[in-house]
Amino acid sequence: MPETINKLRLNIIGCGHLGQTLAYLWAQAGLFMISQVLNSSLQSSQAAVDFIGQGQALSSIAEMRPADLYLLGCPDKALEICCNALAKAKLLKAGDIVFHCSGAIASEILQPLKEQGALIASVHPVKSFAEPQQAILSFQPTYCGVEGDEAALAVLMPLFVQIGGIPFQINAEQKTLYHAASVFACNYLVALQNVSLRAFAQAGVEEALALKILQPIVQETVSNVFKLGPAAALTGPIARGDAAVVAKQLAALQISQPADAELYRLLGLEALGLAYQRQKTPNEYLQEVAKVLSAKLN
């Protein structure tokens, strides 16, 4: 490995929103040189290079030259394919670092590259990369779950820290559950807003207005979760032990959207657990709510 990080060269295989965000931040910080970028097409590779402002666009891994670090930023379903392609290219030398940023897959998937002398790791930024321009502006601070070879992480973690990352160790064997936690918190929050919008629409409230209604209450609720904790942040009919309201809402949803009714029931049981934690509502009221939510829907 080179003696200073300023001399490191990075090749990227699969440079989508995440790869473009990271590469742009690293290039701007002057931490190392973005050497070559390979996407599924030359046009896509060139678009990524143009965004980053550095690097050479490739159309094939056969054109790739050796580097010091390799980021496999491809989708999870393509990780094994990209890993095998890099292994077949015979570019690696002892001590090179290959890493991916998947939250769902352990660094172990890169084992064929380790057998060629590479150090392997995974660094997963716990962040949405829906829009690279916005992700660049908001990357600092971003928590990053890391696992893999210690020697690889010793190089990678400072690179992430210097662009605003906050690394934390994760258990590679439990990575599926680790990523599921992020899916619940982020992806399913989006899905829940869609369910809410659907119910608003059925109640006669158009989407543009519904979004305006939702924004302040969703933002305040999320803020309360992190200020007060989930149990203290819980409000609404279940927190109050209002079984009649819960039953009416469940029945209305069962008529209009049966799948949403089941989702309401299951999430209601989780909310009921939080309400029990608070112990501020008389237990007999919560028991009535429990009876409503525990009944299987037709």
C-alpha positions in Angstrom: 0.0 0.0 0.0 1.2 3.6 -0.6 2.5 5.4 2.4 0.0 8.2 2.3 -3.7 8.2 1.5 -3.2 11.1 -0.9 -1.6 8.6 -3.3 -4.4 6.1 -3.2 -6.2 5.3 -6.5 -9.8 4.1 -6.4 -11.6 2.1 -9.1 -15.3 1.9 -8.9 -17.4 -0.9 -10.3 -21.0 0.1 -10.2 -21.2 3.8 -9.6 -24.8 4.7 -8.9 -26.2 7.3 -6.5 -24.1 6.0 -3.5 -20.9 5.6 -5.5 -21.2 9.0 -7.1 -21.9 10.6 -3.7 -18.9 9.0 -2.0 -16.5 9.5 -4.9 -17.5 13.2 -5.3 -16.9 13.9 -1.6 -13.6 12.0 -1.6 -12.5 13.8 -4.8 -13.4 17.2 -3.4 -11.5 16.4 -0.2 -8.5 15.4 -2.2 -8.2 12.2 -0.2 -7.2 10.1 -3.3 -7.6 9.9 -7.0 -10.7 8.5 -8.6 -9.0 6.4 -11.3 -11.6 4.5 -13.3 -15.4 4.0 -13.3 -17.2 1.0 -14.8 -21.0 0.9 -15.0 -23.3 -1.3 -17.2 -22.8 1.0 -20.2 -20.1 3.5 -21.3 -22.8 6.2 -21.3 -23.7 5.5 -17.7 -20.0 5.3 -16.7 -19.4 8.7 -18.4 -22.3 10.3 -16.6 -20.9 9.1 -13.3 -17.5 10.5 -14.1 -19.0 13.8 -15.2 -20.8 14.0 -11.9 -17.7 13.2 -9.8 -15.5 15.5 -11.9 -12.7 13.0 -12.0 -11.9 9.6 -13.4 -12.0 7.7 -16.6 -15.2 6.0 -17.9 -14.9 2.4 -19.0 -17.2 0.1 -21.0 -15.6 -3.2 -20.0 -13.6 -4.5 -17.1 -11.0 -5.6 -19.6 -10.0 -2.0 -19.9 -9.5 -1.5 -16.2 -6.0 -0.8 -14.9 -4.8 -1.7 -11.4 -5.6 0.6 -8.5 -5.1 0.5 -4.7 -8.8 0.4 -3.7 -11.8 -1.0 -5.4 -15.4 -0.1 -4.5 -18.1 -2.5 -5.7 -21.0 -0.1 -5.6 -23.3 -2.3 -7.7 -26.8 -3.4 -6.5 -26.8 -6.3 -4.0 -28.1 -8.8 -6.6 -25.0 -8.0 -8.8 -22.3 -8.1 -6.1 -21.3 -11.7 -6.7 -21.2 -11.2 -10.5 -19.0 -8.1 -10.1 -16.8 -9.8 -7.6 -16.2 -12.8 -9.9 -15.5 -10.4 -12.9 -12.9 -8.6 -10.8 -11.3 -11.9 -9.7 -11.2 -13.1 -13.4 -9.5 -9.8 -14.4 -6.5 -10.7 -12.3 -5.9 -7.0 -11.4 -5.3 -7.4 -7.7 -2.0 -7.5 -5.8 -1.4 -8.3 -2.2 -2.7 -5.6 0.1 -5.2 -4.0 -2.3 -8.5 -3.2 -0.6 -11.8 -4.2 -2.1 -15.0 -3.1 -0.3 -18.7 -2.8 -0.9 -21.4 -0.7 0.7 -24.2 -3.2 1.1 -26.1 -3.2 4.4 -27.6 -6.6 3.7 -24.6 -8.7 2.6 -21.4 -9.4 4.5 -17.9 -8.7 3.2 -17.5 -12.5 3.0 -19.0 -12.4 -0.5 -15.7 -10.9 -1.6 -13.8 -14.1 -0.5 -12.6 -14.9 -4.0 -10.7 -11.6 -4.0 -9.2 -12.3 -0.6 -7.9 -15.5 -2.0 -6.0 -13.3 -4.5 -4.3 -11.4 -1.7 -6.8 -8.5 -1.3 -8.1 -7.1 2.0 -11.9 -7.1 2.0 -14.4 -5.1 4.0 -17.9 -3.6 3.9 -18.9 0.0 4.9 -22.6 0.7 4.9 -23.6 4.3 5.2 -27.0 4.4 7.0 -28.5 7.0 4.7 -30.9 7.5 1.8 -29.1 8.2 -1.5 -32.2 8.9 -3.5 -30.7 12.1 -4.9 -26.8 12.4 -5.0 -26.8 16.2 -5.0 -28.8 16.2 -1.8 -26.9 13.3 -0.3 -23.6 15.3 -0.8 -25.0 18.2 1.2 -26.3 16.1 4.0 -23.7 13.3 4.3 -22.2 14.9 7.4 -22.9 13.2 9.8 -23.7 9.7 8.5 -23.3 6.6 10.7 -21.5 3.8 8.8 -21.7 0.2 9.8 -18.4 -1.5 9.2 -17.1 -5.1 9.2 -14.3 -7.0 7.5 -10.5 -7.3 7.6 -9.0 -5.0 10.3 -6.2 -3.9 8.0 -8.8 -2.8 5.3 -10.9 -1.0 7.9 -7.9 0.8 9.3 -7.5 2.5 5.9 -11.2 2.9 5.0 -12.6 4.3 8.3 -10.4 7.5 8.2 -11.5 8.0 4.6 -15.2 8.0 5.6 -14.5 10.0 8.8 -12.9 12.8 6.8 -16.1 13.3 4.7 -18.4 13.2 7.7 -18.9 9.5 8.3 -19.2 8.0 11.8 -18.0 4.4 11.7 -19.4 1.7 14.1 -18.7 -2.0 14.2 -21.4 -4.5 13.2 -21.6 -8.2 13.5 -21.3 -9.7 10.0 -23.2 -12.8 11.0 -26.2 -10.7 12.0 -26.1 -8.3 9.0 -29.4 -9.4 7.6 -31.2 -8.3 10.8 -29.0 -5.1 11.0 -30.2 -4.2 7.5 -33.8 -5.1 8.2 -33.7 -2.6 11.1 -32.8 0.1 8.6 -35.5 -1.0 6.2 -38.1 -0.7 8.9 -37.0 2.8 9.9 -36.5 4.2 6.4 -38.1 2.3 3.6 -41.2 1.2 5.5 -41.7 4.8 6.8 -42.1 5.8 3.2 -44.4 2.8 2.6 -46.6 3.9 5.6 -46.9 7.4 4.2 -48.3 5.8 1.0 -50.8 3.8 3.0 -51.8 7.0 4.8 -52.2 8.8 1.5 -54.4 6.0 0.2 -56.7 6.3 3.2 -56.9 10.1 2.8 -57.8 9.6 -0.9 -60.6 7.2 0.0 -61.8 9.9 2.5 -61.9 12.5 -0.2 -58.7 14.3 0.5 -56.5 14.8 -2.6 -52.8 13.8 -2.5 -51.4 17.4 -2.7 -53.4 18.5 0.3 -52.8 15.2 2.2 -49.0 15.7 1.8 -49.3 19.2 3.3 -51.4 17.8 6.2 -48.9 14.9 6.8 -45.6 16.8 6.7 -45.8 18.7 10.0 -47.3 15.8 12.0 -44.8 13.2 10.6 -41.9 15.5 11.2 -43.0 16.3 14.8 -43.6 12.6 15.5 -40.2 11.6 14.2 -38.7 14.4 16.3 -40.5 13.2 19.4 -39.3 9.6 18.9 -35.7 10.7 19.1 -36.3 13.2 21.9 -38.6 11.2 24.1 -38.2 7.6 23.0 -40.9 5.5 21.2 -43.2 4.8 24.2 -43.4 8.5 25.3 -43.8 9.6 21.7 -46.9 7.4 21.1 -50.2 9.3 20.8 -53.6 8.5 19.4 -56.5 6.1 20.2 -54.3 3.1 21.2 -52.2 5.2 23.6 -55.5 6.5 25.1 -57.0 3.0 25.3 -59.9 4.0 23.1 -61.1 0.6 21.9 -64.2 1.9 20.2 -62.3 4.2 17.8 -59.8 1.4 17.0 -62.6 -1.0 16.2 -64.3 1.5 13.9 -61.1 2.3 12.0 -60.3 -1.3 11.6 -63.8 -2.1 10.3 -63.7 0.9 7.9 -60.3 -0.3 6.5 -61.6 -3.8 6.2 -64.3 -2.6 3.9 -62.1 -0.3 1.8 -58.7 -1.9 1.8 -58.5 -5.3 3.6 -54.7 -5.5 3.3 -54.4 -2.1 4.9 -56.7 -3.3 7.7 -54.4 -6.2 8.5 -51.4 -3.8 8.5 -53.3 -1.5 10.9 -54.0 -4.5 13.2 -50.4 -5.7 13.3 -48.9 -2.3 13.8 -51.6 -1.6 16.4 -50.3 -4.6 18.4 -46.8 -3.1 18.3 -48.3 0.3 19.4 -50.2 -1.5 22.2 -46.9 -2.9 23.6 -45.6 0.7 23.8 -48.8 1.8 25.5 -48.4 -0.9 28.1 -44.9 0.3 28.7 -46.2 3.8 29.6 -48.7 2.5 32.2 -50.4 5.9 32.1 -53.7 4.6 30.7 -55.7 2.2 32.9 -54.9 -1.3 32.0 -58.6 -2.3 31.6 -58.9 0.1 28.6 -55.8 -1.3 27.0 -57.1 -4.8 27.5 -60.2 -3.8 25.5 -57.9 -2.5 22.7 -56.0 -5.8 22.8 -59.2 -7.8 22.3 -60.0 -5.7 19.2 -56.5 -6.0 17.7 -56.1 -9.7 18.5 -59.2 -10.8 16.6 -58.3 -12.2 13.2 -59.8 -10.4 10.3 -62.0 -12.2 7.8 
